[in-house]
Amino acid sequence: MSGPILNNNIRRLRFDKHMTQEELALRTGVSRQTIMSIERGQTNPSVLLAYKISAALEVPITEVFAMEGNLAPV
């Protein structure tokens, strides 16, 4: 059984704002490679970085990130 997956809309939102990965990286204080890795779903951002990304894109965090799947029952 697989766990939840964090999906993101960073690429689409960046394109809507005519923003490059480099510009988003500069606005959030991380490398372009980090932004690229998050966009591709290869890595998940910290909570702080997720909020920085949503602030840089000027959209609510729930518009940038969405969880697919269920958490394991306790």
N, CA, C and O atoms as CSV, one atom per row, in Angstrom:
chain,resi,resn,atom,element,x,y,z
A,1,MET,N,N,0.845,-1.177,0.000
A,1,MET,CA,C,0.000,0.000,0.000
A,1,MET,C,C,0.892,1.242,0.000
A,1,MET,O,O,1.786,1.369,0.837
A,2,SER,N,N,0.649,2.152,-0.933
A,2,SER,CA,C,1.471,3.351,-1.018
A,2,SER,C,C,0.862,4.476,-0.175
A,2,SER,O,O,-0.345,4.519,0.063
A,3,GLY,N,N,1.722,5.366,0.259
A,3,GLY,CA,C,1.285,6.488,1.082
A,3,GLY,C,C,0.833,7.658,0.236
A,3,GLY,O,O,0.744,7.561,-0.988
A,4,PRO,N,N,0.552,8.754,0.894
A,4,PRO,CA,C,0.090,9.948,0.180
A,4,PRO,C,C,1.204,10.558,-0.670
A,4,PRO,O,O,2.390,10.405,-0.381
A,5,ILE,N,N,0.790,11.245,-1.712
A,5,ILE,CA,C,1.710,11.917,-2.630
A,5,ILE,C,C,1.369,13.405,-2.616
A,5,ILE,O,O,0.197,13.779,-2.640
A,6,LEU,N,N,2.396,14.249,-2.578
A,6,LEU,CA,C,2.190,15.689,-2.628
A,6,LEU,C,C,2.329,16.154,-4.067
A,6,LEU,O,O,3.426,16.135,-4.625
A,7,ASN,N,N,1.225,16.569,-4.669
A,7,ASN,CA,C,1.233,17.112,-6.026
A,7,ASN,C,C,1.376,18.627,-5.961
A,7,ASN,O,O,1.002,19.256,-4.971
A,8,ASN,N,N,1.921,19.205,-7.031
A,8,ASN,CA,C,2.043,20.661,-7.043
A,8,ASN,C,C,1.726,21.230,-8.417
A,8,ASN,O,O,1.797,20.536,-9.432
A,9,ASN,N,N,1.378,22.499,-8.423
A,9,ASN,CA,C,1.056,23.247,-9.643
A,9,ASN,C,C,2.061,24.356,-9.892
A,9,ASN,O,O,1.740,25.352,-10.540
A,10,ILE,N,N,3.260,24.196,-9.392
A,10,ILE,CA,C,4.260,25.269,-9.470
A,10,ILE,C,C,4.538,25.662,-10.919
A,10,ILE,O,O,4.536,26.847,-11.252
A,11,ARG,N,N,4.773,24.690,-11.765
A,11,ARG,CA,C,5.128,24.991,-13.163
A,11,ARG,C,C,4.025,25.810,-13.841
A,11,ARG,O,O,4.306,26.838,-14.457
A,12,ARG,N,N,2.789,25.362,-13.730
A,12,ARG,CA,C,1.669,26.081,-14.353
A,12,ARG,C,C,1.540,27.492,-13.791
A,12,ARG,O,O,1.354,28.450,-14.542
A,13,LEU,N,N,1.638,27.618,-12.466
A,13,LEU,CA,C,1.508,28.933,-11.832
A,13,LEU,C,C,2.660,29.853,-12.227
A,13,LEU,O,O,2.461,31.053,-12.419
A,14,ARG,N,N,3.866,29.294,-12.348
A,14,ARG,CA,C,5.012,30.094,-12.807
A,14,ARG,C,C,4.763,30.625,-14.215
A,14,ARG,O,O,4.983,31.804,-14.493
A,15,PHE,N,N,4.299,29.736,-15.104
A,15,PHE,CA,C,4.020,30.151,-16.481
A,15,PHE,C,C,2.958,31.238,-16.506
A,15,PHE,O,O,3.068,32.198,-17.269
A,16,ASP,N,N,1.927,31.092,-15.672
A,16,ASP,CA,C,0.867,32.110,-15.611
A,16,ASP,C,C,1.427,33.476,-15.215
A,16,ASP,O,O,0.924,34.510,-15.657
A,17,LYS,N,N,2.465,33.476,-14.385
A,17,LYS,CA,C,3.085,34.721,-13.905
A,17,LYS,C,C,4.283,35.134,-14.762
A,17,LYS,O,O,4.946,36.127,-14.461
A,18,HIS,N,N,4.565,34.373,-15.834
A,18,HIS,CA,C,5.724,34.632,-16.697
A,18,HIS,C,C,7.016,34.668,-15.870
A,18,HIS,O,O,7.849,35.560,-16.029
A,19,MET,N,N,7.157,33.671,-14.983
A,19,MET,CA,C,8.280,33.610,-14.059
A,19,MET,C,C,9.148,32.384,-14.394
A,19,MET,O,O,8.626,31.299,-14.648
A,20,THR,N,N,10.451,32.566,-14.391
A,20,THR,CA,C,11.366,31.456,-14.629
A,20,THR,C,C,11.635,30.715,-13.317
A,20,THR,O,O,11.337,31.215,-12.232
A,21,GLN,N,N,12.201,29.520,-13.438
A,21,GLN,CA,C,12.609,28.787,-12.241
A,21,GLN,C,C,13.643,29.600,-11.461
A,21,GLN,O,O,13.619,29.632,-10.231
A,22,GLU,N,N,14.535,30.246,-12.179
A,22,GLU,CA,C,15.576,31.057,-11.535
A,22,GLU,C,C,14.967,32.195,-10.722
A,22,GLU,O,O,15.392,32.450,-9.595
A,23,GLU,N,N,13.980,32.875,-11.286
A,23,GLU,CA,C,13.341,33.976,-10.568
A,23,GLU,C,C,12.624,33.479,-9.314
A,23,GLU,O,O,12.716,34.103,-8.257
A,24,LEU,N,N,11.904,32.350,-9.432
A,24,LEU,CA,C,11.233,31.786,-8.263
A,24,LEU,C,C,12.252,31.367,-7.216
A,24,LEU,O,O,12.029,31.549,-6.019
A,25,ALA,N,N,13.360,30.810,-7.659
A,25,ALA,CA,C,14.424,30.413,-6.737
A,25,ALA,C,C,14.974,31.626,-5.986
A,25,ALA,O,O,15.163,31.571,-4.771
A,26,LEU,N,N,15.228,32.715,-6.703
A,26,LEU,CA,C,15.738,33.934,-6.064
A,26,LEU,C,C,14.735,34.492,-5.052
A,26,LEU,O,O,15.124,34.942,-3.974
A,27,ARG,N,N,13.457,34.462,-5.395
A,27,ARG,CA,C,12.419,34.992,-4.504
A,27,ARG,C,C,12.232,34.139,-3.249
A,27,ARG,O,O,11.780,34.636,-2.217
A,28,THR,N,N,12.580,32.857,-3.341
A,28,THR,CA,C,12.372,31.958,-2.199
A,28,THR,C,C,13.659,31.601,-1.459
A,28,THR,O,O,13.617,30.969,-0.404
A,29,GLY,N,N,14.801,32.006,-2.012
A,29,GLY,CA,C,16.072,31.770,-1.326
A,29,GLY,C,C,16.622,30.364,-1.468
A,29,GLY,O,O,17.365,29.896,-0.604
A,30,VAL,N,N,16.261,29.679,-2.563
A,30,VAL,CA,C,16.799,28.340,-2.813
A,30,VAL,C,C,17.409,28.312,-4.209
A,30,VAL,O,O,17.341,29.303,-4.936
A,31,SER,N,N,18.001,27.193,-4.585
A,31,SER,CA,C,18.601,27.079,-5.912
A,31,SER,C,C,17.545,26.746,-6.959
A,31,SER,O,O,16.459,26.261,-6.640
A,32,ARG,N,N,17.888,27.018,-8.211
A,32,ARG,CA,C,17.008,26.657,-9.318
A,32,ARG,C,C,16.807,25.147,-9.362
A,32,ARG,O,O,15.724,24.669,-9.699
A,33,GLN,N,N,17.854,24.398,-9.019
A,33,GLN,CA,C,17.768,22.942,-9.007
A,33,GLN,C,C,16.752,22.451,-7.972
A,33,GLN,O,O,16.073,21.448,-8.194
A,34,THR,N,N,16.651,23.159,-6.843
A,34,THR,CA,C,15.662,22.798,-5.825
A,34,THR,C,C,14.252,23.009,-6.362
A,34,THR,O,O,13.385,22.151,-6.195
A,35,ILE,N,N,14.023,24.151,-7.008
A,35,ILE,CA,C,12.704,24.423,-7.602
A,35,ILE,C,C,12.382,23.369,-8.646
A,35,ILE,O,O,11.266,22.852,-8.676
A,36,MET,N,N,13.340,23.042,-9.500
A,36,MET,CA,C,13.142,22.036,-10.538
A,36,MET,C,C,12.792,20.677,-9.921
A,36,MET,O,O,11.893,19.991,-10.407
A,37,SER,N,N,13.476,20.297,-8.883
A,37,SER,CA,C,13.237,19.018,-8.216
A,37,SER,C,C,11.844,18.957,-7.585
A,37,SER,O,O,11.180,17.922,-7.639
A,38,ILE,N,N,11.407,20.058,-6.992
A,38,ILE,CA,C,10.068,20.115,-6.396
A,38,ILE,C,C,9.009,20.064,-7.494
A,38,ILE,O,O,8.030,19.328,-7.377
A,39,GLU,N,N,9.199,20.839,-8.556
A,39,GLU,CA,C,8.248,20.839,-9.680
A,39,GLU,C,C,8.054,19.440,-10.243
A,39,GLU,O,O,6.934,19.045,-10.566
A,40,ARG,N,N,9.133,18.699,-10.359
A,40,ARG,CA,C,9.082,17.349,-10.935
A,40,ARG,C,C,8.566,16.302,-9.954
A,40,ARG,O,O,8.347,15.150,-10.330
A,41,GLY,N,N,8.370,16.698,-8.701
A,41,GLY,CA,C,7.891,15.752,-7.701
A,41,GLY,C,C,8.962,14.824,-7.178
A,41,GLY,O,O,8.655,13.799,-6.569
A,42,GLN,N,N,10.230,15.172,-7.411
A,42,GLN,CA,C,11.346,14.348,-6.958
A,42,GLN,C,C,11.658,14.574,-5.487
A,42,GLN,O,O,12.244,13.718,-4.825
A,43,THR,N,N,11.261,15.732,-4.988
A,43,THR,CA,C,11.463,16.057,-3.579
A,43,THR,C,C,10.301,16.906,-3.099
A,43,THR,O,O,9.663,17.603,-3.888
A,44,ASN,N,N,10.030,16.846,-1.810
A,44,ASN,CA,C,8.978,17.667,-1.216
A,44,ASN,C,C,9.619,18.826,-0.459
A,44,ASN,O,O,10.651,18.651,0.188
A,45,PRO,N,N,9.016,20.001,-0.537
A,45,PRO,CA,C,9.575,21.158,0.175
A,45,PRO,C,C,9.258,21.086,1.660
A,45,PRO,O,O,8.325,20.402,2.082
A,46,SER,N,N,10.051,21.802,2.440
A,46,SER,CA,C,9.708,21.970,3.852
A,46,SER,C,C,8.436,22.815,3.922
A,46,SER,O,O,8.045,23.438,2.934
A,47,VAL,N,N,7.810,22.834,5.060
A,47,VAL,CA,C,6.604,23.653,5.233
A,47,VAL,C,C,6.937,25.119,4.981
A,47,VAL,O,O,6.179,25.818,4.309
A,48,LEU,N,N,8.060,25.590,5.513
A,48,LEU,CA,C,8.461,26.980,5.321
A,48,LEU,C,C,8.667,27.295,3.842
A,48,LEU,O,O,8.210,28.331,3.360
A,49,LEU,N,N,9.354,26.405,3.116
A,49,LEU,CA,C,9.590,26.644,1.694
A,49,LEU,C,C,8.283,26.591,0.912
A,49,LEU,O,O,8.108,27.363,-0.031
A,50,ALA,N,N,7.376,25.716,1.271
A,50,ALA,CA,C,6.070,25.658,0.597
A,50,ALA,C,C,5.343,26.990,0.738
A,50,ALA,O,O,4.747,27.480,-0.221
A,51,TYR,N,N,5.391,27.578,1.938
A,51,TYR,CA,C,4.752,28.887,2.146
A,51,TYR,C,C,5.477,29.988,1.374
A,51,TYR,O,O,4.836,30.899,0.849
A,52,LYS,N,N,6.813,29.913,1.302
A,52,LYS,CA,C,7.563,30.901,0.531
A,52,LYS,C,C,7.213,30.821,-0.953
A,52,LYS,O,O,7.078,31.846,-1.621
A,53,ILE,N,N,7.067,29.612,-1.458
A,53,ILE,CA,C,6.712,29.427,-2.863
A,53,ILE,C,C,5.327,30.006,-3.138
A,53,ILE,O,O,5.130,30.714,-4.126
A,54,SER,N,N,4.371,29.704,-2.265
A,54,SER,CA,C,3.015,30.228,-2.480
A,54,SER,C,C,2.991,31.751,-2.384
A,54,SER,O,O,2.257,32.406,-3.125
A,55,ALA,N,N,3.780,32.317,-1.484
A,55,ALA,CA,C,3.847,33.771,-1.357
A,55,ALA,C,C,4.485,34.388,-2.605
A,55,ALA,O,O,4.013,35.412,-3.099
A,56,ALA,N,N,5.547,33.775,-3.112
A,56,ALA,CA,C,6.215,34.288,-4.311
A,56,ALA,C,C,5.295,34.217,-5.529
A,56,ALA,O,O,5.353,35.073,-6.413
A,57,LEU,N,N,4.449,33.189,-5.566
A,57,LEU,CA,C,3.513,33.041,-6.683
A,57,LEU,C,C,2.207,33.808,-6.447
A,57,LEU,O,O,1.343,33.873,-7.322
A,58,GLU,N,N,2.082,34.381,-5.256
A,58,GLU,CA,C,0.928,35.201,-4.869
A,58,GLU,C,C,-0.400,34.442,-4.967
A,58,GLU,O,O,-1.402,34.970,-5.449
A,59,VAL,N,N,-0.378,33.195,-4.497
A,59,VAL,CA,C,-1.590,32.365,-4.457
A,59,VAL,C,C,-1.625,31.613,-3.131
A,59,VAL,O,O,-0.585,31.429,-2.498
A,60,PRO,N,N,-2.809,31.177,-2.705
A,60,PRO,CA,C,-2.891,30.385,-1.470
A,60,PRO,C,C,-2.109,29.074,-1.608
A,60,PRO,O,O,-2.012,28.506,-2.696
A,61,ILE,N,N,-1.570,28.619,-0.514
A,61,ILE,CA,C,-0.765,27.387,-0.534
A,61,ILE,C,C,-1.565,26.200,-1.059
A,61,ILE,O,O,-1.003,25.298,-1.682
A,62,THR,N,N,-2.867,26.197,-0.812
A,62,THR,CA,C,-3.709,25.093,-1.290
A,62,THR,C,C,-3.878,25.110,-2.806
A,62,THR,O,O,-4.296,24.109,-3.388
A,63,GLU,N,N,-3.562,26.223,-3.449
A,63,GLU,CA,C,-3.587,26.281,-4.907
A,63,GLU,C,C,-2.279,25.760,-5.495
A,63,GLU,O,O,-2.235,25.339,-6.651
A,64,VAL,N,N,-1.218,25.789,-4.697
A,64,VAL,CA,C,0.088,25.322,-5.154
A,64,VAL,C,C,0.252,23.827,-4.894
A,64,VAL,O,O,0.719,23.092,-5.764
A,65,PHE,N,N,-0.128,23.376,-3.704
A,65,PHE,CA,C,0.097,21.993,-3.294
A,65,PHE,C,C,-1.204,21.299,-2.926
A,65,PHE,O,O,-2.105,21.906,-2.346
A,66,ALA,N,N,-1.291,20.014,-3.270
A,66,ALA,CA,C,-2.456,19.201,-2.894
A,66,ALA,C,C,-1.972,17.783,-2.620
A,66,ALA,O,O,-1.122,17.260,-3.340
A,67,MET,N,N,-2.511,17.171,-1.588
A,67,MET,CA,C,-2.146,15.808,-1.246
A,67,MET,C,C,-3.100,14.827,-1.917
A,67,MET,O,O,-4.318,15.004,-1.889
A,68,GLU,N,N,-2.531,13.800,-2.514
A,68,GLU,CA,C,-3.326,12.748,-3.137
A,68,GLU,C,C,-3.082,11.461,-2.356
A,68,GLU,O,O,-1.935,11.107,-2.082
A,69,GLY,N,N,-4.135,10.777,-2.006
A,69,GLY,CA,C,-4.012,9.549,-1.237
A,69,GLY,C,C,-4.377,9.789,0.212
A,69,GLY,O,O,-4.739,10.900,0.599
A,70,ASN,N,N,-4.281,8.752,0.998
A,70,ASN,CA,C,-4.670,8.820,2.407
A,70,ASN,C,C,-3.496,8.583,3.328
A,70,ASN,O,O,-2.547,7.879,2.983
A,71,LEU,N,N,-3.570,9.172,4.490
A,71,LEU,CA,C,-2.578,8.914,5.527
A,71,LEU,C,C,-2.854,7.552,6.143
A,71,LEU,O,O,-3.982,7.060,6.097
A,72,ALA,N,N,-1.842,6.954,6.709
A,72,ALA,CA,C,-1.999,5.659,7.376
A,72,ALA,C,C,-2.825,5.826,8.644
A,72,ALA,O,O,-2.614,6.785,9.386
A,73,PRO,N,N,-3.766,4.914,8.913
A,73,PRO,CA,C,-4.554,5.008,10.138
A,73,PRO,C,C,-3.669,4.797,11.350
A,73,PRO,O,O,-2.673,4.076,11.289
A,74,VAL,N,N,-4.038,5.427,12.445
A,74,VAL,CA,C,-3.251,5.335,13.686
A,74,VAL,C,C,-3.841,4.281,14.582
A,74,VAL,O,O,-3.330,4.044,15.677
